[in-house]
Amino acid sequence: MDFAAALKRIDAYERLIRLDKPIGALLLLWPTLWAVWIAASGRPRPEVVVIFVMGTILMRSAGCAINDWADRDFDGKVARTRDRPLAAGEIAPKEALAVGAAFAACAFCFVLFLNWYAILLSVAALAIAAAYPFSKRFLPLPQLGLSVAFSFGIPMAFAAIRNALPWECWVLFAANACYAFAYDTEYAMVDREDDLRIGVRSSAITLGRYDVAAVMGSYVLMVGLLAWLGVALKLSWPYHVGLAIAGMMMGYHYVLIRGRSREDCFRAFRHNNWVGLAIFAGIVASYSL
C-alpha cells in the first residue's frame, strides 16, 4: 500500500468513528461531566475526570462503528449518510466491527481503574449501546433507546464517585433522557423522508405533526427537572443562570425546527452542544463560589 492509499484508509477510519464530527461525543460528554461534578460536590479528582472523558470519547467512537455496521444496508439510501465509509465501500463490514471492538476494549481499560459498581454498569451500558442501532427496525420510538444509552454515563459517575445511586442521580438521568430524546428527534426530522422510503422507524415519523411539540415538551421537562434538582441541592445562582441560558437556546431551536426543513433541523441538533456546555458551566461556577 503506497503512502497516498494509506492516508486514504486512515481518513476512512477517522470518518467511521466520526473524528471529523465531534458533536456526538460532546452530546455524550457534557451530561457525564454534569454527573461527575455533582456527584463529587464540585471537587472531582483529576484522574476520574480523565477516565470519564477518555471513556466517553472511546465509547462514542466504538458506537459509531457498530452503528454503521448495523446500518450498512440503509446508509447508502439516505442522503445524509450515503458517503459514510462503510456505505461507500471504503471499509469492509468486518473492519468496522473490528474497529468498534478495539475502541470498546480501550474504553473498558479506562473503566477498570474505577470500582466494581461502575465496571458492572459499564457492561450494561455497552449492551444498550450495541442494541440501540437495531431498535429502529422494531420500535416506533427508537430515540428512547438512544436517550437511555446517552444517559448511562450519569449512573456510572455516581457509582464511581459515591459507590451509590442516590435520588439526584436518577433526576439527572431523567433530565438527560428528555434532552437526548429532544435532540435525537431533531436529528430524525432531518432523515424523515428517506426513512419513510426505506422503511426505517423513528420518533419523527411516529409523532408526525406532533414532532415539534414533542421536542419542545421534552426540553420543558428537562429544564423543569434540572431546576428542581438545583433547588433541592441548593446550588447557587450561576447554575440557574446557566440553565436559563440553555432554556433560551431551546427557544431558538423552536424557531429553527418549526418549519421542519432538513437544514434547520440539523442546525438545531448541532446547536445542542452549546446547551450542554451552558449547563455544565453553570454547575462548575456554582460549586466554585
C-alpha positions in Angstrom: 0.0 0.0 0.0 1.5 3.3 -1.0 1.5 6.4 1.1 -1.5 8.1 -0.6 -3.5 4.9 -0.2 -2.6 4.6 3.5 -3.7 8.2 4.1 -7.0 7.5 2.3 -7.6 4.4 4.5 -6.7 6.4 7.7 -9.2 9.1 6.6 -11.9 6.5 6.1 -11.3 5.1 9.6 -11.4 8.7 11.1 -14.8 9.2 9.4 -16.0 5.9 10.6 -15.5 6.9 14.2 -16.6 10.5 13.4 -13.4 12.2 14.4 -14.4 14.8 11.8 -17.8 15.3 13.6 -17.2 15.7 17.3 -20.8 16.8 18.1 -21.9 13.3 19.1 -19.0 12.9 21.6 -19.8 16.3 23.1 -23.5 15.5 23.5 -22.4 12.4 25.3 -19.7 14.1 27.3 -21.5 17.1 28.8 -24.1 15.2 30.8 -21.5 12.8 32.0 -19.5 15.8 33.3 -22.6 17.2 34.9 -22.8 14.0 36.9 -19.1 13.9 37.7 -19.2 17.4 39.2 -22.5 16.9 41.1 -21.5 13.5 42.5 -18.2 14.9 43.7 -19.9 18.1 45.1 -17.8 20.2 42.7 -14.4 18.7 43.5 -13.8 15.6 41.3 -10.4 14.0 41.3 -8.5 14.9 38.1 -7.9 11.2 37.3 -11.7 10.5 37.5 -12.3 13.3 35.1 -9.7 12.0 32.7 -11.2 8.4 32.9 -14.7 9.6 32.1 -13.6 12.0 29.3 -11.5 9.3 27.6 -14.0 6.6 28.2 -16.8 8.7 26.7 -14.8 9.6 23.6 -13.7 6.0 23.0 -17.2 4.5 23.6 -18.7 7.1 21.2 -16.2 6.0 18.6 -17.0 2.3 19.2 -20.7 3.1 19.0 -20.3 4.9 15.6 -18.5 1.9 14.1 -21.1 -0.5 15.4 -24.0 1.8 14.3 -22.5 2.0 10.7 -22.1 -1.8 10.6 -25.7 -2.3 11.7 -27.0 0.3 9.2 -24.7 -0.8 6.3 -27.7 -1.8 4.2 -29.6 1.5 4.9 -27.0 4.3 4.9 -26.4 4.2 1.2 -30.0 5.0 0.6 -30.1 8.1 2.8 -28.8 11.5 1.6 -27.1 12.4 4.8 -25.3 9.1 5.3 -24.6 7.8 1.8 -21.0 9.0 1.9 -20.1 7.2 5.1 -17.1 5.0 4.5 -18.9 1.7 5.1 -21.9 2.6 2.9 -19.5 3.9 0.2 -17.5 0.7 0.2 -14.3 2.3 1.5 -14.3 -0.1 4.6 -15.4 -3.7 4.8 -18.1 -4.7 7.4 -15.7 -6.9 9.3 -13.2 -4.0 9.5 -15.9 -1.8 11.1 -16.7 -4.5 13.6 -13.0 -4.8 14.5 -12.6 -1.1 14.9 -15.7 -1.0 17.1 -14.5 -3.8 19.3 -11.0 -2.3 19.6 -12.3 1.1 20.8 -14.8 -0.6 23.2 -11.9 -2.6 24.6 -9.8 0.6 25.1 -12.7 2.3 26.8 -13.1 -0.7 29.1 -9.4 -0.4 30.1 -10.1 3.0 31.4 -13.2 1.8 33.3 -11.0 -0.8 35.1 -9.5 2.0 37.1 -12.9 2.6 38.7 -14.7 0.5 41.3 -16.7 -2.7 40.7 -20.0 -0.9 40.8 -19.0 1.3 37.8 -17.5 -1.7 36.0 -20.7 -3.6 36.2 -22.7 -0.6 35.0 -20.3 -0.2 32.0 -21.2 -3.7 30.9 -24.9 -2.8 30.9 -24.0 0.4 29.0 -22.1 -1.5 26.3 -25.1 -3.9 25.9 -27.5 -1.0 25.5 -25.2 0.9 23.1 -24.8 -2.3 20.9 -28.6 -2.9 20.9 -29.7 0.6 20.0 -28.8 0.6 16.3 -31.2 -2.3 15.7 -34.1 -0.7 17.6 -35.1 1.4 14.6 -36.2 -1.8 12.9 -38.7 -2.7 15.5 -39.6 0.2 17.9 -41.8 3.1 16.9 -39.7 5.5 19.1 -36.1 4.2 18.8 -34.9 7.6 20.1 -36.0 6.5 23.5 -33.3 3.8 23.3 -30.6 6.4 22.5 -31.8 8.6 25.3 -31.1 5.7 27.7 -27.7 4.9 26.1 -26.6 8.5 26.1 -27.5 8.9 29.8 -25.6 5.9 31.2 -22.5 7.9 31.9 -24.6 9.5 34.7 -25.1 6.4 37.0 -21.6 5.3 36.2 -20.2 8.6 37.5 -22.2 8.4 40.7 -21.2 4.7 41.1 -17.6 5.5 40.7 -17.5 8.6 43.0 -20.1 7.7 45.7 -20.4 4.0 45.3 -24.2 4.5 45.3 -27.0 5.7 43.0 -28.8 8.4 45.0 -32.0 10.1 44.0 -30.2 13.0 42.4 -28.6 10.5 40.0 -31.9 9.5 38.7 -33.3 13.0 38.4 -30.2 13.9 36.3 -30.7 10.7 34.3 -34.3 11.5 33.6 -33.5 15.1 32.6 -30.8 14.0 30.2 -33.1 11.3 28.8 -35.5 14.1 27.9 -32.7 16.1 26.5 -31.4 13.3 24.3 -34.9 12.4 23.1 -35.4 16.0 22.0 -32.1 16.4 20.1 -32.3 13.0 18.5 -35.8 13.7 17.3 -34.5 16.8 15.7 -31.9 14.6 14.1 -34.6 12.2 12.9 -36.5 15.0 11.4 -33.6 15.5 9.0 -34.0 12.0 7.7 -37.8 11.7 7.8 -38.4 11.4 4.0 -35.5 8.9 3.5 -36.6 6.8 6.5 -40.2 6.6 5.2 -38.9 5.5 1.8 -36.6 2.7 3.1 -38.9 1.6 6.0 -36.8 2.7 9.0 -38.7 3.8 12.1 -38.1 7.0 14.1 -39.8 9.3 16.5 -40.1 11.9 13.7 -42.2 9.5 11.7 -44.2 8.1 14.6 -45.0 11.5 16.1 -46.0 13.0 12.8 -47.2 16.6 13.1 -46.6 16.5 16.8 -42.9 16.1 16.4 -42.1 19.8 17.2 -44.4 19.7 20.2 -42.7 16.6 21.5 -39.2 18.1 21.1 -40.3 21.3 23.0 -42.2 19.3 25.6 -39.1 17.2 26.2 -37.0 20.3 26.6 -39.5 21.7 29.1 -39.4 18.5 31.2 -35.6 18.6 31.1 -35.4 22.2 32.3 -38.0 21.6 35.0 -36.2 18.5 36.3 -32.8 20.3 36.3 -34.3 23.4 38.0 -35.8 21.2 40.7 -32.5 19.5 41.2 -30.7 22.8 41.6 -33.1 23.9 44.3 -33.0 20.6 46.1 -29.2 20.6 46.1 -29.0 24.3 47.0 -26.9 25.1 44.0 -26.0 28.8 43.8 -27.2 31.3 41.2 -24.7 30.5 38.4 -26.3 27.2 38.0 -29.7 28.8 37.4 -28.2 31.3 35.0 -26.6 28.5 33.0 -30.0 26.7 32.9 -31.8 29.9 31.8 -29.3 30.4 29.0 -29.8 26.8 27.9 -33.6 27.4 28.0 -33.2 30.4 25.7 -31.2 28.3 23.3 -34.0 25.8 23.3 -36.4 28.6 22.4 -34.1 29.3 19.4 -34.4 25.6 18.4 -38.2 26.1 18.2 -37.6 28.9 15.7 -35.4 26.5 13.7 -37.5 23.3 13.7 -41.0 24.7 13.3 -40.6 24.8 9.5 -39.2 21.3 9.5 -36.6 21.9 6.9 -33.7 19.5 6.8 -31.0 22.2 7.1 -32.6 24.0 10.1 -33.4 20.8 11.9 -29.8 19.7 11.6 -28.7 23.1 12.7 -30.8 22.8 15.8 -29.4 19.3 16.5 -25.8 20.5 16.3 -26.6 23.6 18.5 -27.4 21.3 21.4 -23.7 21.1 22.1 -24.0 24.7 23.5 -27.0 23.7 25.6 -24.9 21.0 27.3 -22.0 23.4 27.8 -24.1 26.2 29.3 -25.5 23.8 31.9 -22.0 22.4 32.7 -20.5 25.9 33.0 -23.3 26.8 35.4 -22.6 23.7 37.5 -18.9 24.3 37.7 -19.4 28.0 38.5 -22.0 27.2 41.2 -19.6 24.9 43.1 -16.8 27.4 42.7 -18.5 30.2 44.7 
